[in-house]
Amino acid sequence: MNLIKLLMRTRVLDSISFDRCTINPIKTQKKLLFNIIKKNRNTLYGREHGFSLVRTVEDFQRRVPVNNYESLRPYIKRMMKGDLGILTKDKAIFFGITSGTTSKPKFIPVTKRSRRQKSKVMSVWLYRVLTDHPEALKGKALVIMSPAVEGYAPSGVPYGSESGDAYRNMPSMIKKHYALPYEVFCIKDYEARYYTMLRIGIEADVTNISTMNPLTILVLCQKIDKYAKDIIEDIRKGSLNKSLNIDSRLRAAIEKTIDPNPGRAEFLEKLLIEKGALLPKDFWKDLALIACWTGGTVGLYLKALAKYFPEKIRMRDFGYVSTEARVSVPISDDGPSGVLTAGSNFYEFIPEEDIEKPAPRYLTVDRLKKGGRYYIIFTTPGGLYRYNIDDIIRVAGFRKAAPVIEFIQKGKNVSSATGEKLYEAQIIDAISKAKETTGIDVEFFCACLEWQIPPSYSFLVEFTQEHDASRKKHFLSHVEDNLGKINIEYKAKRSSQRLGDPKLKILEKGSFERFRKARLAVLQHDSQFKACHLRCDFKIPPEFKIIEEIPL
């Protein structure tokens, strides 16, 4: 039996079960919630909040407050020390680590049950991909993720990337399909890690690329020119550049997986001479699919990828996925929207317009409207009860009775000095349109609200090339015009002079790369790095060196 048939056969039941949940999702949701409550009623959290007295969804909402990570941190700290029966009856077998709203990272408990639920959702996603794109698994998969274990809790339970842990423990038959050995992700020096990914990946017959953040793919592609000749030489000799900062143990493990390949080196050398550059669309001729996020704030990166990949390359979104929960499953290539995972977590939704009200509505899955935007609250088998992740989703439609949702943005990525309510998504849209109109490209941009009289916005921009002052001012005027069209409140506040003139602040080349490296060094995985395009803390990061200001 080949790999595709094996994967299809082992995942078809999960797909059938998932489809059944779309028929009557509120019934599925209630059954799941009451199972979670019953199972965990004798935990510390369950006793404190009267789980044994919960008979309805309304009982649950009255007894259990809406939480964020900070309100649950004391409980999770005890779990990390090895205390049992705190949030869940089940023991934590892993802690997924992710960045938090404070300087302290979040450690998300993973139990056997919660891991099983996430695995089922991933099975459904993979089944749909294989149904639509069987050719994507004919060659190697270039899967990029973070290391599984980054440390250990006081109890000895590991913490790190849950997806990395799954990659490391994949059955050998499936592991052979991966282009990169797991040890590559453990290289701490990011420059050495990127080089090694490219050195091994370019040699392979890659038919699919898979990583959450498309920025990771873009960064890799941008580094090909820098390393092309060295990589070709390494492929020819079956070596790994000795100048790279790689732990000797990891280097030895990686070098065992590579052999001299003069034929591939000659092919790449000819490409480099003929085309003047090595591009993935030329050396991965059978590439069939890229799996990554396509919604939210990553749209600009997808446009930038067009330079490197075939025009009609298919892309499949992973759906709304976080360390805390897998929330949706896209079942087509048509954008980021996906079917809500009604059988995996219990969901509540706060209408966006209610978020500042003293008594917001908490809606269940059966009360959502097409086109509605909501803050999402979830209760998971892993012990996150009424957890507000501060994300806004939009209901794109329905599959049977189940909502099809898409992530829009973080709730906090909105700025409002005078009632303009300027969202990060609107900043991205305005800059994108200005780029298209003016033909000016940018490496990075970020809007910052400046508190003065009157308040105004500055747009920090790192251009890909030099431009004279008139072109820069031309670019800024288009950003301003676009924002006025996108956001009527912004236009009204500008017209009434309650918002002052915006400024363009030119960043020194390399500022974004310095910022990215600094963030990765503190607490973020490469795959989790989010390039915020609207700063609401009014602080300009020290890595951003402003070399010029252009007034409107």
C-alpha positions in Angstrom: 0.0 0.0 0.0 1.5 3.4 -1.0 1.6 6.3 1.4 -1.4 8.2 0.0 -3.7 5.2 0.2 -2.5 4.5 3.7 -3.2 8.1 4.9 -6.6 8.2 3.2 -7.7 4.9 4.7 -6.6 5.9 8.3 -8.3 9.3 8.1 -11.6 8.7 6.4 -13.5 7.9 9.6 -12.4 11.2 11.2 -13.6 13.0 8.1 -17.0 11.2 8.2 -17.4 12.0 11.9 -16.5 15.7 11.3 -19.1 15.9 8.6 -21.8 14.5 10.9 -21.1 17.4 13.4 -22.1 19.9 10.7 -25.7 18.6 10.7 -26.6 19.7 14.2 -23.6 21.6 15.7 -25.4 22.9 18.8 -26.3 19.4 19.8 -22.7 18.3 19.3 -21.5 21.4 21.3 -23.7 20.7 24.3 -22.8 17.1 24.4 -19.1 18.0 24.3 -19.4 20.7 27.0 -21.3 18.5 29.4 -18.7 15.7 28.9 -15.9 18.2 29.7 -17.7 19.4 32.8 -18.6 15.9 34.1 -15.1 14.6 33.6 -13.5 17.6 35.4 -16.1 18.3 38.1 -13.8 17.1 40.9 -10.8 19.1 39.8 -9.7 22.1 41.8 -11.1 24.5 39.2 -14.3 22.4 38.8 -15.0 22.5 42.6 -14.3 26.2 42.8 -16.8 26.9 40.0 -19.5 24.4 40.8 -19.2 22.1 37.8 -21.3 19.5 39.6 -24.3 21.9 39.6 -24.1 22.8 35.9 -27.1 21.5 34.0 -27.3 24.0 31.1 -25.1 26.2 29.0 -26.5 29.2 30.9 -25.5 27.5 34.2 -22.0 27.2 32.9 -21.9 30.8 31.8 -23.1 32.1 35.2 -20.7 30.0 37.2 -17.5 30.3 35.1 -16.0 33.7 34.4 -14.5 34.6 31.0 -10.7 33.9 31.4 -7.6 34.9 29.7 -4.2 33.3 30.2 -3.2 35.5 33.1 -6.3 34.4 35.1 -5.5 30.8 34.5 -1.7 31.2 35.0 -1.8 30.3 38.7 -3.5 27.0 38.0 -1.2 26.2 35.1 1.8 26.9 37.3 0.6 24.2 39.7 0.2 21.8 36.8 3.7 22.5 35.7 5.0 21.7 39.2 3.3 18.3 38.9 0.1 18.9 40.9 -2.8 16.7 39.7 -6.5 17.5 39.3 -6.0 21.2 38.9 -7.7 22.1 35.6 -8.3 18.6 34.3 -8.6 15.2 35.6 -6.1 14.0 33.0 -2.4 14.6 33.5 -0.6 17.1 31.4 1.8 15.3 29.1 3.2 18.4 27.4 3.0 22.2 27.5 2.7 24.1 24.2 4.7 27.3 24.5 3.6 30.5 22.7 4.0 34.3 23.2 1.7 36.1 25.6 0.4 39.6 25.9 2.9 40.2 28.7 6.7 39.5 28.6 6.1 36.1 30.0 5.3 33.2 27.6 2.2 31.1 27.8 2.4 27.4 28.6 -0.7 25.6 27.3 -1.5 22.3 28.9 -1.8 19.3 26.6 -3.4 16.1 27.8 -3.8 12.8 25.9 -7.4 13.7 25.3 -6.8 17.2 24.0 -4.0 16.0 21.8 -6.3 13.3 20.4 -8.9 15.9 19.5 -6.4 18.1 17.8 -5.0 15.1 15.9 -8.5 14.3 14.6 -8.9 17.8 13.3 -5.5 17.6 11.5 -6.6 14.2 10.1 -9.7 15.9 8.5 -7.6 18.7 7.1 -5.1 16.2 5.6 -7.8 14.0 4.2 -9.3 16.9 2.3 -5.9 17.9 1.0 -5.2 14.4 -0.3 -8.6 14.2 -1.9 -8.0 17.4 -3.8 -4.2 17.2 -4.4 -2.9 13.6 -4.3 0.0 14.8 -6.5 1.2 16.8 -3.5 2.6 13.7 -1.8 4.3 12.1 -4.8 7.6 13.7 -3.9 9.0 15.2 -0.7 7.3 17.5 1.8 9.2 20.5 2.9 7.7 20.9 6.3 9.0 23.7 8.5 8.3 24.0 12.2 9.8 24.7 15.6 11.7 22.3 17.8 9.6 19.9 19.9 11.3 20.4 23.3 12.6 23.7 24.4 12.8 22.9 28.1 11.1 21.1 30.9 8.6 22.1 33.6 9.6 21.6 37.2 7.6 18.3 37.1 9.8 17.1 34.2 7.1 17.4 31.6 8.5 18.9 28.4 7.4 22.1 26.8 7.9 23.4 23.3 6.2 23.1 19.9 3.4 20.5 19.8 3.7 20.3 16.0 7.4 19.8 16.4 6.8 16.9 18.8 4.4 15.3 16.3 7.0 15.7 13.5 9.7 14.1 15.7 7.5 11.1 16.6 6.0 10.5 13.2 5.9 6.8 12.0 9.0 5.9 9.9 7.0 5.3 6.7 5.7 8.9 6.8 8.9 10.4 8.1 10.7 9.2 4.9 8.4 11.5 3.0 9.8 14.6 4.8 12.6 16.4 3.1 14.2 17.8 6.3 15.4 15.7 9.2 14.0 16.9 12.6 17.5 17.9 13.8 17.5 20.9 11.4 14.8 22.6 13.5 17.0 22.3 16.6 19.7 24.5 15.1 19.7 27.6 17.3 21.4 30.0 14.9 18.7 31.1 12.5 21.0 31.9 9.7 22.6 28.4 9.9 19.1 26.9 10.2 17.8 28.7 7.0 21.0 27.7 5.1 20.6 24.0 6.1 16.9 24.0 5.2 17.8 25.4 1.8 20.8 23.1 1.3 18.7 20.0 1.9 15.4 21.2 0.5 16.8 22.5 -2.9 18.4 19.1 -3.5 15.1 17.2 -2.9 12.1 16.7 -5.3 9.7 18.8 -3.2 6.1 18.5 -4.2 4.6 20.4 -1.2 5.6 23.0 1.2 4.0 23.3 4.6 4.5 25.9 7.4 2.0 28.1 9.2 3.5 31.5 8.4 4.2 32.3 4.8 6.8 34.8 6.0 9.0 31.8 6.8 8.8 30.7 3.2 9.5 34.3 1.9 12.5 34.6 4.2 13.9 31.3 2.8 13.4 32.4 -0.8 15.1 35.7 -0.2 18.2 34.0 1.1 18.6 31.7 -1.9 20.6 34.3 -3.9 23.0 34.8 -0.9 23.8 31.1 -0.6 23.2 29.7 -4.1 26.8 29.0 -5.0 27.7 27.5 -1.6 24.6 25.3 -1.7 25.5 24.0 -5.1 29.0 23.1 -3.9 27.6 21.4 -0.8 25.2 19.3 -2.9 28.1 18.4 -5.3 30.3 17.2 -2.4 27.6 15.8 -0.1 28.7 18.3 2.6 27.3 20.9 4.9 29.2 24.2 5.0 31.7 24.0 7.8 31.5 27.7 8.6 27.9 27.3 9.9 27.3 27.7 13.6 25.8 24.3 14.2 26.1 22.1 17.3 28.4 19.2 16.6 25.9 16.6 17.6 23.2 18.1 15.4 25.7 18.5 12.5 26.7 14.8 12.7 23.0 13.7 12.7 22.2 15.9 9.7 25.3 14.9 7.7 24.3 11.3 7.9 21.3 12.1 5.8 23.2 13.7 2.9 25.4 12.2 0.1 27.2 13.6 -2.9 24.8 14.5 -5.7 26.9 15.9 -8.7 23.9 15.5 -11.1 21.7 17.8 -9.1 24.5 20.2 -8.6 25.1 20.4 -12.3 21.4 20.9 -13.0 21.3 23.8 -10.5 24.5 25.3 -11.8 23.0 25.4 -15.3 19.8 27.1 -14.0 21.9 29.7 -12.2 23.8 30.5 -15.4 20.8 30.5 -17.7 18.3 32.3 -15.4 20.7 34.5 -13.4 19.1 33.3 -10.2 17.8 30.1 -8.5 14.0 30.2 -8.1 11.8 27.5 -6.6 9.6 27.5 -9.6 12.6 26.4 -11.7 14.2 23.8 -9.4 11.0 22.3 -7.9 9.2 21.6 -11.2 6.6 19.2 -9.6 5.6 21.5 -6.7 1.9 21.0 -6.4 0.8 22.8 -3.1 1.8 25.3 -0.5 0.1 24.9 2.8 0.2 28.0 5.0 -2.0 30.7 6.5 -3.5 32.9 3.8 -5.8 35.2 5.8 -5.6 37.8 8.5 -2.5 39.9 8.2 -0.3 37.7 6.0 -1.7 38.7 2.6 1.2 40.9 1.7 3.6 38.0 2.1 1.6 35.9 -0.3 1.9 38.6 -2.9 5.6 38.7 -2.4 5.8 34.9 -3.0 4.6 35.3 -6.5 8.1 36.1 -7.6 9.3 32.7 -6.6 6.5 30.3 -7.4 4.4 29.4 -10.4 1.5 31.8 -11.0 -1.1 29.0 -10.6 0.4 27.3 -7.5 -2.4 26.0 -5.3 -2.5 27.1 -1.7 -4.4 25.5 1.2 -4.9 27.4 4.4 -4.4 25.5 7.7 -7.5 27.3 9.1 -7.8 29.1 12.4 -5.1 27.3 14.5 -3.4 28.3 17.6 -1.4 26.7 20.3 -4.5 26.7 22.4 -6.9 25.1 19.9 -7.7 24.0 16.4 -10.8 25.9 15.6 -11.6 25.5 11.9 -10.8 23.2 8.9 -10.7 24.7 5.4 -12.0 22.1 2.9 -11.0 23.9 -0.3 -8.3 26.2 -1.7 -10.7 29.1 -1.7 -9.1 31.3 1.0 -8.7 31.0 4.8 -12.3 30.2 5.8 -12.9 26.8 7.3 -15.7 24.8 9.0 -15.9 25.3 12.8 -14.6 22.3 14.7 -17.8 21.8 16.7 -16.8 18.4 18.0 -13.4 19.5 19.4 -14.0 22.6 21.6 -17.1 24.4 23.0 -17.4 27.8 21.6 -19.1 31.1 22.6 -19.1 34.3 20.5 -19.3 37.9 21.5 -20.6 40.2 18.8 -17.8 42.7 18.0 -20.1 45.7 18.8 -20.7 44.2 22.3 -17.1 43.9 23.4 -17.0 47.2 25.4 -20.5 46.7 26.9 -20.8 45.9 30.6 -23.1 43.0 29.7 -22.1 41.6 26.3 -24.0 38.8 24.7 -22.4 35.3 24.7 -23.8 33.5 21.7 -23.7 29.8 21.0 -23.0 28.3 17.5 -26.7 28.3 16.5 -27.1 32.0 16.9 -24.4 33.3 14.5 -25.2 35.3 11.4 -23.5 35.2 8.0 -21.2 38.2 7.7 -21.1 38.7 11.5 -17.9 39.5 13.3 -17.3 38.0 16.7 -14.8 37.7 19.5 -14.4 34.0 20.0 -14.3 32.3 23.5 -13.5 28.6 23.8 -13.6 25.8 26.3 -11.2 23.0 25.5 -10.6 19.4 26.7 -7.1 20.6 27.8 -8.5 22.8 30.7 -9.0 26.2 29.1 -12.4 27.3 30.3 -14.2 30.2 28.6 -10.9 31.3 27.3 -10.8 34.7 25.5 -7.9 34.6 23.1 -8.8 38.1 22.0 -9.3 37.1 18.3 -12.0 38.4 16.0 -13.5 36.0 13.5 -16.0 36.5 10.7 -18.7 34.1 9.6 -18.2 33.6 5.9 -21.2 31.2 5.5 -22.4 27.8 6.6 -21.8 24.2 5.7 -25.1 22.6 6.5 -25.7 24.1 9.9 -22.1 24.6 10.9 -20.6 28.1 10.5 -17.7 28.6 8.1 -15.4 31.1 9.8 -12.2 33.0 9.1 -9.8 34.7 11.4 -9.8 38.5 10.8 -7.4 40.0 13.3 -6.4 40.2 17.0 -8.9 42.3 18.9 -6.2 44.5 20.4 -4.8 45.5 17.0 -7.1 48.4 16.7 -6.2 52.1 17.5 -8.7 54.8 18.3 -7.5 58.2 19.6 -10.6 60.1 18.6 -13.1 57.4 17.7 -11.6 56.5 14.3 -11.2 52.8 15.3 -8.4 52.1 12.8 -7.7 48.3 12.4 -4.5 46.6 11.4 -6.3 45.0 8.5 -7.2 48.5 7.2 -3.6 49.6 7.5 -2.5 46.6 5.4 -5.2 47.2 2.8 -4.3 50.9 2.5 -0.5 50.2 2.1 -1.2 47.4 -0.4 -3.3 49.7 -2.6 -0.6 52.4 -2.4 2.0 49.9 -3.5 -0.1 48.8 -6.5 -0.9 52.4 -7.5 2.6 53.9 -7.1 4.7 50.8 -8.1 6.7 51.4 -4.9 7.6 48.3 -3.0 8.3 48.0 0.8 10.2 45.5 2.9 8.1 46.4 6.0 5.7 48.9 7.3 4.0 49.7 10.6 1.6 52.4 11.7 2.1 54.1 15.1 -0.3 56.5 16.8 1.5 59.5 18.1 -0.2 61.3 21.1 0.1 65.0 20.5 -2.3 67.9 19.9 -4.0 66.8 17.7 -3.0 63.1 17.6 -1.7 61.7 14.3 -0.4 58.6 12.7 3.1 57.9 11.5 3.9 55.2 9.0 7.2 53.6 9.5 8.4 52.2 6.2 11.5 50.3 5.1 11.6 50.6 1.3 13.2 47.9 -0.8 15.1 50.6 -2.8 15.9 54.3 -2.6 13.3 56.9 -3.8 13.4 60.7 -4.0 11.3 62.8 -1.6 8.6 63.5 -4.2 7.9 59.8 -4.7 7.9 59.1 -1.0 5.3 61.9 -0.5 3.3 60.5 -3.4 3.3 57.2 -1.6 2.2 58.7 1.7 -0.7 60.7 0.0 -2.0 57.4 -1.5 -1.9 55.7 1.9 -3.8 58.7 3.4 -6.4 58.6 0.6 -6.9 54.9 0.8 -7.4 55.0 4.6 -10.1 57.7 4.1 -11.9 55.4 1.6 -11.6 52.3 3.8 -12.5 53.9 7.1 -15.1 56.6 7.0 -14.4 57.5 10.7 -10.8 58.1 9.9 -11.8 60.4 7.0 -14.3 62.3 9.2 -11.7 62.8 12.0 -9.1 64.0 9.5 -11.6 66.4 7.8 -12.5 67.8 11.2 -8.9 68.1 12.1 -9.3 65.9 15.2 -6.6 63.8 13.6 -3.4 65.6 12.5 -1.5 65.1 9.3 0.2 61.7 9.0 4.0 61.4 8.5 6.1 58.9 6.6 9.1 57.8 8.7 11.8 56.1 6.6 13.6 53.2 8.3 17.2 52.3 7.7 17.6 49.2 5.6 17.9 46.1 7.8 15.6 47.5 10.5 12.9 44.9 10.0 15.4 42.0 10.0 17.0 43.3 13.3 13.5 43.6 14.8 12.6 40.1 13.7 15.8 38.5 15.1 15.3 40.4 18.4 11.8 39.1 18.8 12.8 35.5 17.9 15.6 35.7 20.5 13.2 36.6 23.3 10.3 34.2 23.2 8.9 33.4 19.8 9.3 30.5 17.4 10.1 31.3 13.8 6.7 30.0 12.7 4.9 32.1 15.3 6.6 35.4 14.5 3.9 38.0 13.7 5.0 41.2 12.1 2.6 43.7 13.7 1.6 46.4 11.3 -0.2 48.6 13.9 1.4 49.4 17.2 -0.9 50.4 19.9 1.6 50.8 22.7 3.0 54.0 21.2 6.5 52.7 21.5 8.9 52.4 18.5 11.1 49.4 18.9 14.8 50.3 19.3 15.7 48.1 16.3 13.9 50.6 14.1 16.3 53.4 13.1 14.5 56.3 11.5 16.7 58.1 9.0 14.2 60.5 7.4 10.7 62.0 8.0 8.4 63.0 5.2 5.3 65.2 6.1 2.1 65.0 4.1 
